[in-house]
Amino acid sequence: MPTSPELAAPRAPQRSQPTLPTAPPELPWERFAKRAGNFFVHLGQIGRMTGQAFRAMFRRPFEIPSTIYQMESLGVRSLGIACATAIFTGMVMAVQFAFGLQKFGGMEYTGRVIGLSFSRELAPTLTAVIVGGRIGSGIAAEVGSMAVTEQIDAIRALGADPVKKLVVPRLVASVIVMPVLGSLALVLGFSGAMFICDWQFGIPWGFFLRSALGSLQFRDFAMGIFKCPFFGAIIAIVGCHFGLITRGGTEGVGQSTTHAVVGVSISILVADFVLTKLGIILFG
């Protein structure tokens, strides 16, 4: 005999699931303290790796074939972007200064201003920022891929030093190629400015060249090239650091590449200020 719904057994009351307490929102000062702590952790790791690299640099066996390969990979393959950046920057500087000085009747000083600005600041710094983004990202991606595929652990298991095998060749190559790229950028940027001044503003290239060289001294050139080896070291060390600490597969490689580009750019600009002050003390 079917039972009516009224005579059915009463259901037991359902108990609500306990809710886990949510974490309180992070305060701004806590977020700042966390980021500052991470910054100093990275700074300490970079300092330790730099010391290990300089000690391994003078220890046999010397990684000469690997260093030559890195010079070709980091330097020769960066010629295109370095040349294009220098030429068009020189053209833009020529247009800006020529138009600005034309208002005051001082177009004859265009060569002097461009010569000083390029030799002291623009050629080394702009080349380091542009080329450093390419080199730093490439180093971080290459070393980071080795880290996530446990190739670096295999190097340690074989009794070799990953810093000597991976960091030292890239560090030496970057220190060598950056002054060459900086000098080439100076010549090409100056040539681009000279072409624009002659073609658009009617300033003869001979007069432009004489006025620029007449205002330049060797210390102006030395002050710019003096920065390039330091920029090269910064690019290689920052790129290798973010590559070595890469974790988390392909996503981690992408994050390390992004962090390397940002870190290289900011480090170069900060170092440029310090090196400029030091260069004024040394070269006047």
One Martini backbone bead per residue (centre of mass of N, CA, C, O) as a GRO file, in nm:
protein
  284
    1MET     BB    1   0.095   0.037   0.025
    2PRO     BB    2   0.090   0.354  -0.023
    3THR     BB    3   0.248   0.632   0.088
    4SER     BB    4   0.224   0.927   0.211
    5PRO     BB    5   0.395   1.219   0.250
    6GLU     BB    6   0.303   1.261   0.549
    7LEU     BB    7   0.412   0.949   0.643
    8ALA     BB    8   0.689   1.007   0.602
    9ALA     BB    9   1.001   1.018   0.685
   10PRO     BB   10   1.194   1.225   0.834
   11ARG     BB   11   1.436   1.440   0.767
   12ALA     BB   12   1.747   1.517   0.814
   13PRO     BB   13   1.922   1.771   0.898
   14GLN     BB   14   2.128   1.980   0.734
   15ARG     BB   15   2.461   2.047   0.743
   16SER     BB   16   2.674   2.290   0.737
   17GLN     BB   17   2.956   2.381   0.600
   18PRO     BB   18   3.252   2.465   0.691
   19THR     BB   19   3.425   2.765   0.690
   20LEU     BB   20   3.703   2.904   0.593
   21PRO     BB   21   3.925   3.122   0.677
   22THR     BB   22   4.018   3.421   0.563
   23ALA     BB   23   4.256   3.610   0.456
   24PRO     BB   24   4.384   3.891   0.508
   25PRO     BB   25   4.457   4.165   0.370
   26GLU     BB   26   4.718   4.315   0.226
   27LEU     BB   27   4.919   4.546   0.317
   28PRO     BB   28   5.111   4.790   0.188
   29TRP     BB   29   5.360   4.753   0.380
   30GLU     BB   30   5.379   4.446   0.337
   31ARG     BB   31   5.429   4.455   0.033
   32PHE     BB   32   5.685   4.627   0.047
   33ALA     BB   33   5.849   4.438   0.232
   34LYS     BB   34   5.845   4.196   0.042
   35ARG     BB   35   5.984   4.332  -0.203
   36ALA     BB   36   6.238   4.419  -0.054
   37GLY     BB   37   6.327   4.136   0.026
   38ASN     BB   38   6.351   4.025  -0.265
   39PHE     BB   39   6.564   4.226  -0.358
   40PHE     BB   40   6.788   4.142  -0.151
   41VAL     BB   41   6.802   3.853  -0.241
   42HIS     BB   42   6.891   3.907  -0.531
   43LEU     BB   43   7.141   4.072  -0.455
   44GLY     BB   44   7.287   3.845  -0.305
   45GLN     BB   45   7.293   3.639  -0.540
   46ILE     BB   46   7.451   3.819  -0.737
   47GLY     BB   47   7.702   3.862  -0.560
   48ARG     BB   48   7.779   3.563  -0.533
   49MET     BB   49   7.798   3.499  -0.840
   50THR     BB   50   8.014   3.708  -0.906
   51GLY     BB   51   8.237   3.593  -0.727
   52GLN     BB   52   8.242   3.312  -0.859
   53ALA     BB   53   8.310   3.410  -1.147
   54PHE     BB   54   8.585   3.553  -1.085
   55ARG     BB   55   8.720   3.298  -0.973
   56ALA     BB   56   8.666   3.108  -1.228
   57MET     BB   57   8.815   3.276  -1.452
   58PHE     BB   58   9.122   3.184  -1.319
   59ARG     BB   59   9.039   2.883  -1.373
   60ARG     BB   60   9.102   2.583  -1.461
   61PRO     BB   61   8.964   2.567  -1.743
   62PHE     BB   62   8.945   2.756  -2.020
   63GLU     BB   63   8.656   2.898  -2.196
   64ILE     BB   64   8.725   2.972  -2.506
   65PRO     BB   65   8.523   2.850  -2.711
   66SER     BB   66   8.269   2.952  -2.560
   67THR     BB   67   8.343   3.253  -2.572
   68ILE     BB   68   8.349   3.284  -2.881
   69TYR     BB   69   8.057   3.198  -2.925
   70GLN     BB   70   7.932   3.428  -2.749
   71MET     BB   71   8.044   3.662  -2.916
   72GLU     BB   72   7.881   3.587  -3.168
   73SER     BB   73   7.596   3.576  -3.034
   74LEU     BB   74   7.605   3.867  -2.882
   75GLY     BB   75   7.752   4.054  -3.101
   76VAL     BB   76   7.707   3.992  -3.407
   77ARG     BB   77   7.383   3.955  -3.372
   78SER     BB   78   7.370   4.280  -3.268
   79LEU     BB   79   7.435   4.474  -3.508
   80GLY     BB   80   7.163   4.553  -3.627
   81ILE     BB   81   7.031   4.693  -3.378
   82ALA     BB   82   7.267   4.889  -3.323
   83CYS     BB   83   7.272   5.037  -3.596
   84ALA     BB   84   6.978   5.133  -3.613
   85THR     BB   85   6.975   5.291  -3.349
   86ALA     BB   86   7.208   5.490  -3.409
   87ILE     BB   87   7.117   5.621  -3.673
   88PHE     BB   88   6.828   5.724  -3.584
   89THR     BB   89   6.923   5.882  -3.342
   90GLY     BB   90   7.102   6.079  -3.498
   91MET     BB   91   6.874   6.197  -3.671
   92VAL     BB   92   6.694   6.300  -3.442
   93MET     BB   93   6.905   6.484  -3.310
   94ALA     BB   94   6.948   6.668  -3.554
   95VAL     BB   95   6.661   6.775  -3.578
   96GLN     BB   96   6.625   6.889  -3.292
   97PHE     BB   97   6.879   7.077  -3.276
   98ALA     BB   98   6.840   7.238  -3.536
   99PHE     BB   99   6.563   7.357  -3.468
  100GLY     BB  100   6.643   7.484  -3.195
  101LEU     BB  101   6.897   7.658  -3.299
  102GLN     BB  102   6.753   7.822  -3.527
  103LYS     BB  103   6.606   8.030  -3.338
  104PHE     BB  104   6.915   8.143  -3.237
  105GLY     BB  105   7.142   8.119  -3.460
  106GLY     BB  106   7.298   7.806  -3.383
  107MET     BB  107   7.366   7.576  -3.609
  108GLU     BB  108   7.686   7.550  -3.578
  109TYR     BB  109   7.640   7.374  -3.294
  110THR     BB  110   7.536   7.089  -3.367
  111GLY     BB  111   7.794   6.916  -3.379
  112ARG     BB  112   7.885   6.959  -3.087
  113VAL     BB  113   7.640   6.849  -2.937
  114ILE     BB  114   7.632   6.568  -3.067
  115GLY     BB  115   7.919   6.478  -3.001
  116LEU     BB  116   7.896   6.494  -2.690
  117SER     BB  117   7.638   6.321  -2.645
  118PHE     BB  118   7.737   6.063  -2.783
  119SER     BB  119   8.018   6.010  -2.645
  120ARG     BB  120   7.913   6.023  -2.338
  121GLU     BB  121   7.602   5.876  -2.363
  122LEU     BB  122   7.432   5.752  -2.604
  123ALA     BB  123   7.605   5.524  -2.717
  124PRO     BB  124   7.638   5.344  -2.459
  125THR     BB  125   7.350   5.344  -2.327
  126LEU     BB  126   7.159   5.280  -2.564
  127THR     BB  127   7.301   5.022  -2.647
  128ALA     BB  128   7.270   4.873  -2.377
  129VAL     BB  129   6.959   4.871  -2.363
  130ILE     BB  130   6.894   4.739  -2.636
  131VAL     BB  131   7.099   4.501  -2.635
  132GLY     BB  132   7.039   4.402  -2.345
  133GLY     BB  133   6.757   4.292  -2.402
  134ARG     BB  134   6.851   4.071  -2.594
  135ILE     BB  135   7.073   3.934  -2.425
  136GLY     BB  136   6.924   3.890  -2.155
  137SER     BB  137   6.689   3.720  -2.268
  138GLY     BB  138   6.861   3.497  -2.397
  139ILE     BB  139   7.005   3.401  -2.143
  140ALA     BB  140   6.755   3.340  -1.968
  141ALA     BB  141   6.629   3.133  -2.164
  142GLU     BB  142   6.864   2.934  -2.188
  143VAL     BB  143   6.922   2.882  -1.883
  144GLY     BB  144   6.627   2.823  -1.800
  145SER     BB  145   6.591   2.569  -1.975
  146MET     BB  146   6.815   2.412  -1.825
  147ALA     BB  147   6.682   2.421  -1.545
  148VAL     BB  148   6.397   2.280  -1.608
  149THR     BB  149   6.569   2.020  -1.744
  150GLU     BB  150   6.822   1.949  -1.546
  151GLN     BB  151   7.112   2.030  -1.662
  152ILE     BB  152   7.245   2.164  -1.416
  153ASP     BB  153   7.232   1.914  -1.235
  154ALA     BB  154   7.414   1.745  -1.423
  155ILE     BB  155   7.666   1.919  -1.393
  156ARG     BB  156   7.695   1.868  -1.088
  157ALA     BB  157   7.704   1.553  -1.104
  158LEU     BB  158   7.985   1.573  -1.281
  159GLY     BB  159   8.164   1.804  -1.116
  160ALA     BB  160   8.075   2.075  -1.219
  161ASP     BB  161   8.058   2.427  -1.284
  162PRO     BB  162   7.804   2.633  -1.377
  163VAL     BB  163   7.944   2.906  -1.364
  164LYS     BB  164   8.184   2.834  -1.552
  165LYS     BB  165   8.011   2.717  -1.797
  166LEU     BB  166   7.784   2.968  -1.816
  167VAL     BB  167   7.880   3.254  -1.703
  168VAL     BB  168   8.173   3.323  -1.791
  169PRO     BB  169   8.145   3.335  -2.105
  170ARG     BB  170   7.924   3.562  -2.101
  171LEU     BB  171   8.080   3.772  -1.941
  172VAL     BB  172   8.329   3.805  -2.124
  173ALA     BB  173   8.179   3.864  -2.388
  174SER     BB  174   8.027   4.121  -2.294
  175VAL     BB  175   8.279   4.289  -2.213
  176ILE     BB  176   8.399   4.288  -2.507
  177VAL     BB  177   8.152   4.381  -2.704
  178MET     BB  178   8.047   4.657  -2.593
  179PRO     BB  179   8.275   4.854  -2.687
  180VAL     BB  180   8.234   4.791  -2.987
  181LEU     BB  181   7.935   4.876  -3.008
  182GLY     BB  182   7.977   5.164  -2.900
  183SER     BB  183   8.172   5.264  -3.123
  184LEU     BB  184   7.984   5.204  -3.361
  185ALA     BB  185   7.750   5.386  -3.265
  186LEU     BB  186   7.906   5.650  -3.277
  187VAL     BB  187   7.968   5.653  -3.582
  188LEU     BB  188   7.676   5.609  -3.693
  189GLY     BB  189   7.532   5.842  -3.546
  190PHE     BB  190   7.711   6.063  -3.663
  191SER     BB  191   7.650   6.002  -3.962
  192GLY     BB  192   7.343   6.048  -3.951
  193ALA     BB  193   7.359   6.345  -3.860
  194MET     BB  194   7.532   6.447  -4.099
  195PHE     BB  195   7.331   6.378  -4.324
  196ILE     BB  196   7.088   6.550  -4.229
  197CYS     BB  197   7.232   6.827  -4.218
  198ASP     BB  198   7.305   6.828  -4.523
  199TRP     BB  199   7.019   6.761  -4.655
  200GLN     BB  200   6.815   6.961  -4.478
  201PHE     BB  201   7.013   7.219  -4.355
  202GLY     BB  202   7.294   7.287  -4.512
  203ILE     BB  203   7.527   7.136  -4.360
  204PRO     BB  204   7.826   7.069  -4.408
  205TRP     BB  205   8.005   6.787  -4.344
  206GLY     BB  206   8.278   6.924  -4.295
  207PHE     BB  207   8.186   7.128  -4.081
  208PHE     BB  208   8.058   6.927  -3.889
  209LEU     BB  209   8.317   6.763  -3.835
  210ARG     BB  210   8.503   6.995  -3.736
  211SER     BB  211   8.326   7.099  -3.501
  212ALA     BB  212   8.310   6.835  -3.345
  213LEU     BB  213   8.618   6.766  -3.321
  214GLY     BB  214   8.695   7.045  -3.188
  215SER     BB  215   8.515   6.975  -2.912
  216LEU     BB  216   8.670   6.718  -2.881
  217GLN     BB  217   8.799   6.478  -2.658
  218PHE     BB  218   8.935   6.199  -2.529
  219ARG     BB  219   8.766   6.204  -2.262
  220ASP     BB  220   8.489   6.175  -2.397
  221PHE     BB  221   8.536   5.896  -2.517
  222ALA     BB  222   8.634   5.754  -2.253
  223MET     BB  223   8.374   5.798  -2.085
  224GLY     BB  224   8.196   5.611  -2.263
  225ILE     BB  225   8.374   5.346  -2.281
  226PHE     BB  226   8.401   5.299  -1.971
  227LYS     BB  227   8.098   5.180  -1.942
  228CYS     BB  228   8.070   4.919  -2.119
  229PRO     BB  229   8.185   4.685  -1.941
  230PHE     BB  230   7.975   4.723  -1.716
  231PHE     BB  231   7.727   4.669  -1.889
  232GLY     BB  232   7.807   4.385  -1.975
  233ALA     BB  233   7.812   4.264  -1.690
  234ILE     BB  234   7.519   4.323  -1.616
  235ILE     BB  235   7.381   4.162  -1.839
  236ALA     BB  236   7.501   3.879  -1.773
  237ILE     BB  237   7.431   3.855  -1.470
  238VAL     BB  238   7.125   3.899  -1.480
  239GLY     BB  239   7.058   3.680  -1.687
  240CYS     BB  240   7.183   3.439  -1.529
  241HIS     BB  241   7.025   3.464  -1.269
  242PHE     BB  242   6.733   3.424  -1.387
  243GLY     BB  243   6.804   3.151  -1.513
  244LEU     BB  244   6.897   2.984  -1.255
  245ILE     BB  245   6.603   3.047  -1.092
  246THR     BB  246   6.433   2.876  -1.264
  247ARG     BB  247   6.081   2.785  -1.242
  248GLY     BB  248   5.804   2.610  -1.391
  249GLY     BB  249   5.884   2.591  -1.674
  250THR     BB  250   5.772   2.780  -1.932
  251GLU     BB  251   5.658   3.000  -1.747
  252GLY     BB  252   5.927   3.056  -1.599
  253VAL     BB  253   6.084   3.145  -1.849
  254GLY     BB  254   5.910   3.391  -1.915
  255GLN     BB  255   5.950   3.539  -1.645
  256SER     BB  256   6.261   3.555  -1.654
  257THR     BB  257   6.278   3.721  -1.913
  258THR     BB  258   6.124   3.966  -1.810
  259HIS     BB  259   6.305   4.024  -1.561
  260ALA     BB  260   6.566   4.065  -1.722
  261VAL     BB  261   6.488   4.313  -1.888
  262VAL     BB  262   6.416   4.496  -1.651
  263GLY     BB  263   6.681   4.465  -1.489
  264VAL     BB  264   6.876   4.567  -1.706
  265SER     BB  265   6.761   4.849  -1.757
  266ILE     BB  266   6.773   4.958  -1.465
  267SER     BB  267   7.073   4.897  -1.406
  268ILE     BB  268   7.192   5.076  -1.628
  269LEU     BB  269   7.074   5.348  -1.533
  270VAL     BB  270   7.199   5.344  -1.253
  271ALA     BB  271   7.496   5.298  -1.344
  272ASP     BB  272   7.518   5.555  -1.517
  273PHE     BB  273   7.522   5.756  -1.287
  274VAL     BB  274   7.769   5.648  -1.136
  275LEU     BB  275   7.968   5.652  -1.383
  276THR     BB  276   7.946   5.953  -1.441
  277LYS     BB  277   8.060   6.052  -1.174
  278LEU     BB  278   8.325   5.893  -1.203
  279GLY     BB  279   8.413   6.013  -1.480
  280ILE     BB  280   8.441   6.307  -1.384
  281ILE     BB  281   8.667   6.245  -1.182
  282LEU     BB  282   8.869   6.108  -1.389
  283PHE     BB  283   8.818   6.303  -1.672
  284GLY     BB  284   8.626   6.579  -1.644
   0.00000   0.00000   0.00000
